[in-house]
Amino acid sequence: MSAQALTDAVVTELVADATAAPSMHNAQPWLFRYGHRSRTLALRADFERRMPEADPTGRALHVGCGAALLNLRVSAAHHGLEAATTLLPDPSDPVLLASVRLDDGPGASGGRAEEALRALHPAIANRHTSRYPFDEQAIPDDVRARLVRAARAEGADLVFLAGPHLETVLGLIRDAEGYDRGDPAREAEQEHWARYTKTDAPVDGIPDYAFGPRDAAERATNRDFAGSVPVPGRAHVPFEHQPQLALLSTGGDRPADWLRAGQALERVLLTATLDAVSTSFATQPLEWPDLRWVLRDPVHGTGHPQMIIRLGYGPTGPRTPRRPLDRVLTIEP
């Protein structure tokens, strides 16, 4: 693609792909600013969309913005562009999370790396969070290996949980659910992001059609956005007996690491989507510092847990709303 072809329409397509990423409570805490002269997209945090109760440090906000950044890189590769990315380019401006210069590609780092990103592009539109039950079919070893490599490509580790570690994590998820229910401020924060489509026309948050059914055995790992509010016609069904969970971790635990974790997370999710694996999240224990520390593998774990991913074969989940692009993208000369 020539420099002349990098039009406003192309920039808009790039950002549309970026904003398809997941974020905590689907808050979409990102803003983009593009300068034609510099050919650079700036990714900025929208701290008005942070969760002060569940995410006081902004860790989850950075993870969500990192996922959007990965989608942006994938979209750039799809459009034949090289995305030269710098994380936290201005230490004096913590709101500026990344700068992405868009050059004609492939450049010096092109070839295999760009092709690997380009191959993920079809999954952006098809990746959705599924709060539905999965079947008991085990994810094959070769698919697991691809997901592990996807995380490593972005500087993170992915471990599939098994044995006592899995049971410990499942217990921590239940503990965190109890902590949440006992914290009125957190309950109110979660309720703020639940959307009821008979009264709302949502552009963010979790709409009621994406809540999924309730687990008849009350053992599901998904966060229940309905809380104590009854949803007419909502089904009560059995979920998988043994959830397949994976823990994503990074070596450090600073804002740059959180951004890398988000990129690794989205690369894992897109890779899973291409392999017809559905995904959702179990973030509850990550939001309590004392529980987050215990999530680590007691034998081999040395990293910092950043995300718990539930994977399996089943419904892919519905598309959730996104903010209009004119609210998140500014294009300058």
C-alpha positions as CSV (number, residue, x, y, z in Angstrom):
1,M,0.0,0.0,0.0
2,S,1.4,3.4,-1.0
3,A,1.6,6.4,1.3
4,Q,-1.1,8.1,-0.8
5,A,-3.4,5.1,-0.2
6,L,-3.4,5.4,3.5
7,T,-6.7,7.3,3.6
8,D,-9.1,8.2,6.4
9,A,-11.1,5.2,5.3
10,V,-8.2,2.8,5.8
11,V,-7.3,4.3,9.2
12,T,-11.0,3.9,10.2
13,E,-10.9,0.2,9.2
14,L,-7.8,-0.3,11.3
15,V,-9.4,1.2,14.3
16,A,-12.6,-0.6,13.8
17,D,-10.7,-3.9,13.9
18,A,-8.8,-2.7,17.0
19,T,-12.0,-1.9,18.9
20,A,-13.3,-5.4,18.3
21,A,-11.1,-6.5,21.2
22,P,-12.4,-7.6,24.6
23,S,-12.1,-5.4,27.6
24,M,-13.2,-5.6,31.2
25,H,-17.0,-5.4,31.4
26,N,-16.8,-4.3,27.7
27,A,-16.0,-0.8,28.8
28,Q,-13.8,-0.2,25.8
29,P,-11.3,2.1,27.6
30,W,-9.4,3.3,24.6
31,L,-9.0,6.4,22.4
32,F,-7.1,6.6,19.1
33,R,-5.6,9.7,17.4
34,Y,-4.0,9.5,13.9
35,G,-1.7,12.1,12.4
36,H,-1.4,12.0,8.6
37,R,1.9,13.8,8.6
38,S,3.5,11.4,11.0
39,R,1.6,8.3,9.8
40,T,1.3,7.4,13.5
41,L,-1.7,6.2,15.5
42,A,-1.6,7.0,19.2
43,L,-3.4,4.6,21.6
44,R,-4.5,6.5,24.7
45,A,-6.3,5.2,27.8
46,D,-9.7,6.5,28.6
47,F,-9.4,6.5,32.3
48,E,-13.0,7.6,32.7
49,R,-13.9,4.0,31.8
50,R,-11.7,2.4,34.5
51,M,-13.2,0.2,37.2
52,P,-12.1,2.0,40.4
53,E,-13.4,-0.9,42.6
54,A,-12.4,-4.0,40.7
55,D,-9.4,-2.4,38.9
56,P,-7.9,0.3,41.0
57,T,-4.4,0.0,39.5
58,G,-5.6,0.1,35.9
59,R,-4.1,-3.3,35.2
60,A,-7.2,-4.7,33.5
61,L,-7.6,-1.4,31.6
62,H,-4.1,-1.9,30.2
63,V,-4.8,-5.5,29.3
64,G,-7.9,-4.5,27.3
65,C,-6.0,-1.7,25.5
66,G,-3.2,-4.2,24.8
67,A,-5.7,-6.5,23.2
68,A,-6.9,-3.6,21.0
69,L,-3.3,-2.9,20.1
70,L,-2.8,-6.5,18.9
71,N,-5.9,-6.3,16.7
72,L,-4.5,-3.0,15.3
73,R,-1.2,-4.8,14.4
74,V,-3.1,-7.7,12.8
75,S,-5.3,-5.2,10.7
76,A,-2.2,-3.3,9.6
77,A,-0.6,-6.5,8.4
78,H,-3.8,-7.4,6.6
79,H,-3.7,-4.0,4.8
80,G,0.0,-4.5,3.8
81,L,1.3,-2.1,6.4
82,E,4.1,-2.6,8.9
83,A,3.1,-1.3,12.4
84,A,6.2,-0.1,14.2
85,T,5.0,-0.2,17.8
86,T,6.4,1.6,20.8
87,L,4.8,0.9,24.2
88,L,4.6,3.8,26.7
89,P,6.6,6.2,24.4
90,D,6.4,9.2,26.8
91,P,7.1,8.4,30.5
92,S,5.6,11.8,31.4
93,D,2.3,10.9,29.8
94,P,0.9,7.7,31.3
95,V,-2.3,8.1,29.3
96,L,-0.3,7.5,26.1
97,L,-0.1,3.7,26.1
98,A,1.4,3.1,22.6
99,S,2.4,4.8,19.3
100,V,2.1,2.9,16.1
101,R,3.8,4.2,13.0
102,L,2.3,2.8,9.8
103,D,4.8,2.2,7.1
104,D,4.6,0.5,3.7
105,G,5.3,-3.2,4.4
106,P,6.8,-5.6,4.8
107,G,9.8,-3.8,6.2
108,A,13.0,-5.0,7.8
109,S,11.0,-7.2,10.2
110,G,8.5,-8.3,7.6
111,G,8.2,-11.8,6.1
112,R,7.1,-14.5,8.5
113,A,6.2,-12.2,11.4
114,E,3.9,-10.1,9.3
115,E,2.4,-13.2,7.6
116,A,1.6,-14.8,11.0
117,L,-0.3,-11.6,12.0
118,R,-2.1,-11.4,8.7
119,A,-3.3,-14.9,9.0
120,L,-5.2,-14.0,12.2
121,H,-7.3,-11.3,10.6
122,P,-10.4,-13.4,9.7
123,A,-10.7,-14.2,13.4
124,I,-11.2,-10.6,14.5
125,A,-14.8,-10.5,13.3
126,N,-15.6,-14.0,14.6
127,R,-14.1,-13.8,18.1
128,H,-16.7,-13.4,20.8
129,T,-16.9,-14.1,24.5
130,S,-19.0,-17.1,25.1
131,R,-20.8,-17.4,28.5
132,Y,-22.5,-20.6,27.3
133,P,-21.7,-24.2,28.4
134,F,-19.1,-26.1,26.5
135,D,-19.0,-29.8,25.9
136,E,-16.6,-32.2,27.6
137,Q,-14.3,-32.7,24.5
138,A,-10.7,-32.1,25.4
139,I,-8.7,-29.5,23.4
140,P,-6.1,-31.5,21.4
141,D,-2.5,-31.2,22.3
142,D,-1.6,-29.6,19.0
143,V,-4.2,-26.9,19.4
144,R,-2.9,-26.3,23.0
145,A,0.6,-26.0,21.7
146,R,-0.4,-23.4,19.1
147,L,-2.1,-21.4,21.8
148,V,1.1,-21.6,24.0
149,R,3.2,-20.4,21.1
150,A,0.8,-17.5,20.4
151,A,1.3,-16.3,24.0
152,R,5.0,-16.6,23.8
153,A,5.1,-14.7,20.5
154,E,4.0,-11.7,22.6
155,G,6.2,-12.3,25.6
156,A,3.8,-14.1,27.9
157,D,3.4,-17.6,29.2
158,L,0.2,-19.7,28.9
159,V,-0.3,-22.8,31.0
160,F,-3.3,-25.2,30.9
161,L,-4.4,-26.0,34.4
162,A,-4.6,-29.5,35.6
163,G,-4.8,-31.6,38.8
164,P,-4.5,-29.8,42.2
165,H,-3.6,-26.5,40.6
166,L,-6.9,-26.5,38.6
167,E,-8.9,-27.4,41.7
168,T,-7.2,-24.5,43.6
169,V,-8.0,-22.0,40.9
170,L,-11.6,-23.2,40.7
171,G,-11.8,-22.7,44.4
172,L,-10.4,-19.2,44.1
173,I,-12.9,-18.3,41.5
174,R,-15.7,-19.3,43.9
175,D,-14.1,-17.5,46.7
176,A,-13.8,-14.3,44.6
177,E,-17.5,-14.6,43.6
178,G,-18.3,-14.6,47.3
179,Y,-16.1,-11.6,48.0
180,D,-17.8,-9.7,45.2
181,R,-21.3,-10.5,46.4
182,G,-20.3,-9.2,49.9
183,D,-18.9,-5.9,48.5
184,P,-21.8,-3.5,47.7
185,A,-19.5,-1.1,45.8
186,R,-18.2,-3.9,43.5
187,E,-21.7,-5.2,43.0
188,A,-22.9,-1.7,42.0
189,E,-19.9,-1.3,39.6
190,Q,-20.7,-4.5,37.9
191,E,-24.4,-3.6,37.7
192,H,-23.5,-0.3,36.1
193,W,-22.1,-2.1,33.1
194,A,-25.0,-4.5,32.6
195,R,-27.3,-3.5,29.8
196,Y,-30.9,-4.5,29.4
197,T,-31.9,-4.2,25.8
198,K,-35.6,-3.6,26.4
199,T,-34.7,-0.3,27.9
200,D,-31.2,0.4,26.5
201,A,-29.7,0.7,23.1
202,P,-26.2,-0.2,24.3
203,V,-22.9,0.8,22.7
204,D,-20.8,-0.7,25.5
205,G,-21.2,-2.9,28.6
206,I,-22.6,-6.4,28.6
207,P,-26.1,-6.7,27.1
208,D,-28.6,-9.1,28.6
209,Y,-28.5,-11.3,25.4
210,A,-24.8,-12.0,26.2
211,F,-25.3,-13.0,29.8
212,G,-25.6,-16.6,28.8
213,P,-27.7,-19.1,30.8
214,R,-27.3,-19.8,34.5
215,D,-25.4,-23.0,35.5
216,A,-28.0,-25.3,37.0
217,A,-25.3,-26.6,39.4
218,E,-24.0,-23.1,40.3
219,R,-20.4,-24.0,39.4
220,A,-19.9,-21.9,36.2
221,T,-16.6,-19.9,36.2
222,N,-18.1,-17.1,34.2
223,R,-19.0,-13.8,35.9
224,D,-22.8,-13.5,36.0
225,F,-23.7,-10.0,34.9
226,A,-27.3,-10.5,35.8
227,G,-26.4,-10.6,39.5
228,S,-29.5,-10.9,41.5
229,V,-31.7,-9.4,38.8
230,P,-34.0,-12.0,37.2
231,V,-33.9,-12.1,33.4
232,P,-37.2,-13.4,32.0
233,G,-36.8,-16.6,30.0
234,R,-33.2,-17.1,31.0
235,A,-32.4,-20.8,30.9
236,H,-30.8,-22.9,33.7
237,V,-28.6,-25.6,32.1
238,P,-25.7,-27.7,33.1
239,F,-22.2,-26.5,32.2
240,E,-19.2,-28.6,31.6
241,H,-18.2,-30.8,34.6
242,Q,-14.5,-30.0,34.3
243,P,-13.8,-26.6,32.8
244,Q,-10.7,-26.3,30.7
245,L,-8.8,-23.3,32.0
246,A,-5.5,-21.7,31.0
247,L,-3.5,-19.1,33.0
248,L,-1.7,-16.3,31.2
249,S,1.2,-14.8,33.0
250,T,4.0,-12.3,32.5
251,G,7.5,-12.0,34.0
252,G,6.9,-8.5,35.2
253,D,3.8,-6.6,36.6
254,R,4.1,-3.1,35.4
255,P,2.1,-1.2,32.8
256,A,4.3,-2.3,29.9
257,D,3.8,-5.9,31.1
258,W,0.1,-5.4,31.2
259,L,0.1,-4.2,27.7
260,R,2.1,-7.2,26.6
261,A,-0.3,-9.4,28.4
262,G,-3.2,-7.9,26.5
263,Q,-1.5,-8.5,23.2
264,A,-0.7,-12.0,24.2
265,L,-4.3,-12.6,25.3
266,E,-5.8,-11.4,22.0
267,R,-3.3,-13.4,20.0
268,V,-4.3,-16.5,22.0
269,L,-8.0,-15.7,21.5
270,L,-7.7,-15.1,17.7
271,T,-5.7,-18.3,17.4
272,A,-8.3,-20.3,19.3
273,T,-11.0,-18.8,17.1
274,L,-9.3,-20.0,14.0
275,D,-9.2,-23.5,15.6
276,A,-13.0,-23.3,16.3
277,V,-12.3,-23.1,20.1
278,S,-14.7,-20.9,22.0
279,T,-13.4,-18.7,24.9
280,S,-14.5,-16.7,27.9
281,F,-12.8,-15.4,31.0
282,A,-12.7,-16.0,34.8
283,T,-11.2,-12.7,36.0
284,Q,-12.8,-12.6,39.5
285,P,-9.7,-13.8,41.6
286,L,-7.4,-11.5,39.6
287,E,-9.3,-8.6,41.1
288,W,-8.4,-9.4,44.7
289,P,-4.7,-9.1,45.4
290,D,-4.6,-11.8,48.0
291,L,-6.3,-14.3,45.6
292,R,-4.3,-13.2,42.6
293,W,-1.0,-14.2,44.2
294,V,-2.3,-17.7,45.0
295,L,-3.2,-18.3,41.4
296,R,0.4,-19.0,40.5
297,D,1.5,-22.6,40.0
298,P,2.7,-23.6,43.4
299,V,5.6,-25.7,41.9
300,H,6.7,-23.9,38.8
301,G,4.9,-20.6,38.8
302,T,7.2,-17.6,39.0
303,G,5.3,-15.1,36.8
304,H,2.5,-12.7,37.5
305,P,-1.0,-13.9,36.6
306,Q,-2.8,-11.6,34.2
307,M,-5.8,-13.6,32.8
308,I,-7.7,-16.9,33.3
309,I,-9.2,-18.1,30.1
310,R,-11.9,-20.7,29.8
311,L,-11.8,-22.7,26.5
312,G,-13.8,-25.4,24.9
313,Y,-16.1,-26.4,22.1
314,G,-19.6,-24.9,22.1
315,P,-21.5,-21.8,21.1
316,T,-19.3,-18.9,20.1
317,G,-21.4,-16.3,21.9
318,P,-23.1,-13.3,20.4
319,R,-21.5,-10.1,19.1
320,T,-21.5,-7.4,21.8
321,P,-21.9,-3.7,21.0
322,R,-19.1,-1.2,20.2
323,R,-18.9,2.5,20.6
324,P,-19.3,4.5,17.4
325,L,-15.9,5.1,15.9
326,D,-16.3,8.9,15.9
327,R,-16.3,8.7,19.7
328,V,-12.9,6.9,19.8
329,L,-11.0,8.0,16.8
330,T,-9.6,11.5,15.9
331,I,-7.8,12.0,12.6
332,E,-5.5,15.0,12.3
333,P,-3.7,16.4,9.2
